[in-house]
Amino acid sequence: MGKPKKGGFPAVQPTTKYVNIQNGEIDNATIAWGDSIVWMNKEPVGHALAALDSNGKADPTKPWGSPIGPVGSPTANSPAFAFQWTQPTPPPPTSQVFPYGCLDHPNEKAKVTVQIKV
């Protein structure tokens, strides 16, 4: 197996990034391949996140996890959503950007940038 790597791919120890949804906005995030995101809803309404389609609208056929409940509810924080590289080759050295948004609130959009290391 060799020596453990410092940084790079695969992640030595995957981490979780917490992303806020508040005041009608979703924070952008930059993570490494193998890391996860937990969305924390700080609004009184629920949200359903999905990848954006070619027109820049959240696509209901490409959901990102289950809907997130309103602040104070048991589902106000999403389950961890992992960004795994699933190809047989290592990930590209350039960052990959994943735009997404809220199905229920079309103006709430953000992006996740995934790269070999953070």
C-alpha positions as CSV (number, residue, x, y, z in Angstrom):
1,M,0.0,0.0,0.0
2,G,2.9,2.4,0.6
3,K,2.9,5.5,2.7
4,P,-0.3,7.5,3.3
5,K,-0.6,10.6,1.1
6,K,-0.7,14.1,2.4
7,G,-3.7,15.8,0.6
8,G,-4.5,14.8,-2.9
9,F,-6.7,11.9,-4.0
10,P,-8.1,9.9,-2.4
11,A,-8.7,12.1,0.6
12,V,-6.6,11.0,3.6
13,Q,-9.5,11.7,5.9
14,P,-12.8,12.9,4.3
15,T,-14.3,15.9,6.0
16,T,-17.8,17.4,6.2
17,K,-18.5,21.0,5.1
18,Y,-21.5,22.7,6.6
19,V,-23.4,25.0,4.2
20,N,-25.9,27.6,5.3
21,I,-29.3,28.3,3.7
22,Q,-30.5,31.6,5.1
23,N,-31.9,35.0,4.0
24,G,-32.8,33.6,0.6
25,E,-29.3,32.5,-0.2
26,I,-27.2,29.3,-0.2
27,D,-23.5,29.5,0.5
28,N,-21.0,28.3,-2.1
29,A,-18.6,25.6,-1.0
30,T,-15.2,24.2,-2.1
31,I,-14.4,20.7,-1.0
32,A,-12.1,17.8,-1.9
33,W,-13.2,14.6,-3.7
34,G,-14.5,12.3,-1.0
35,D,-15.7,15.1,1.3
36,S,-19.4,15.6,2.1
37,I,-21.7,18.5,2.5
38,V,-24.5,19.0,5.1
39,W,-26.9,21.8,4.3
40,M,-28.2,23.7,7.4
41,N,-31.5,25.4,6.8
42,K,-31.9,28.5,8.9
43,E,-35.1,29.6,7.3
44,P,-38.7,29.0,8.3
45,V,-39.5,27.2,5.1
46,G,-38.3,23.9,3.7
47,H,-36.0,23.4,0.6
48,A,-35.5,20.8,-2.0
49,L,-32.1,21.0,-3.8
50,A,-31.3,19.8,-7.3
51,A,-28.6,20.2,-10.0
52,L,-29.3,22.9,-12.5
53,D,-30.4,22.1,-16.0
54,S,-29.0,23.8,-19.2
55,N,-31.3,26.7,-18.7
56,G,-30.0,27.4,-15.2
57,K,-33.1,26.1,-13.4
58,A,-33.2,23.4,-10.6
59,D,-34.0,20.1,-12.3
60,P,-36.6,18.0,-10.4
61,T,-35.2,14.9,-12.1
62,K,-31.7,15.5,-10.5
63,P,-32.4,16.0,-6.8
64,W,-29.6,16.3,-4.3
65,G,-30.8,14.2,-1.4
66,S,-34.2,14.4,0.3
67,P,-36.0,17.7,1.0
68,I,-34.7,19.8,4.0
69,G,-37.1,20.8,6.6
70,P,-37.6,24.3,8.1
71,V,-35.3,25.6,10.9
72,G,-36.0,23.9,14.2
73,S,-37.4,20.8,12.6
74,P,-35.7,17.4,12.9
75,T,-34.8,17.6,9.2
76,A,-33.5,21.2,9.2
77,N,-30.0,19.7,8.5
78,S,-29.6,17.5,5.5
79,P,-28.0,14.1,5.7
80,A,-24.3,14.2,4.5
81,F,-24.1,14.3,0.7
82,A,-20.8,12.9,-0.5
83,F,-19.0,13.9,-3.6
84,Q,-17.2,10.7,-4.6
85,W,-15.1,10.2,-7.7
86,T,-16.5,7.0,-9.3
87,Q,-14.4,6.7,-12.4
88,P,-11.6,4.1,-12.7
89,T,-9.1,6.8,-13.3
90,P,-8.0,9.5,-10.8
91,P,-10.0,12.8,-10.9
92,P,-8.8,15.6,-13.2
93,P,-6.3,18.1,-11.7
94,T,-8.7,20.9,-12.5
95,S,-11.7,21.8,-10.3
96,Q,-15.1,20.5,-11.2
97,V,-18.0,22.9,-10.5
98,F,-21.5,21.7,-9.8
99,P,-24.2,24.4,-9.9
100,Y,-27.4,23.7,-8.1
101,G,-30.4,25.4,-6.7
102,C,-33.7,25.1,-4.8
103,L,-36.7,23.6,-6.5
104,D,-39.1,25.6,-4.3
105,H,-37.3,28.9,-4.5
106,P,-35.8,29.3,-8.1
107,N,-33.7,32.4,-7.1
108,E,-31.7,30.4,-4.5
109,K,-28.7,29.0,-6.3
110,A,-25.1,28.2,-5.4
111,K,-22.3,26.0,-6.6
112,V,-20.1,23.3,-5.1
113,T,-16.5,23.3,-6.4
114,V,-14.8,19.9,-6.0
115,Q,-11.1,19.5,-6.5
116,I,-8.3,17.0,-5.7
117,K,-7.5,18.8,-2.4
118,V,-8.7,21.9,-0.6
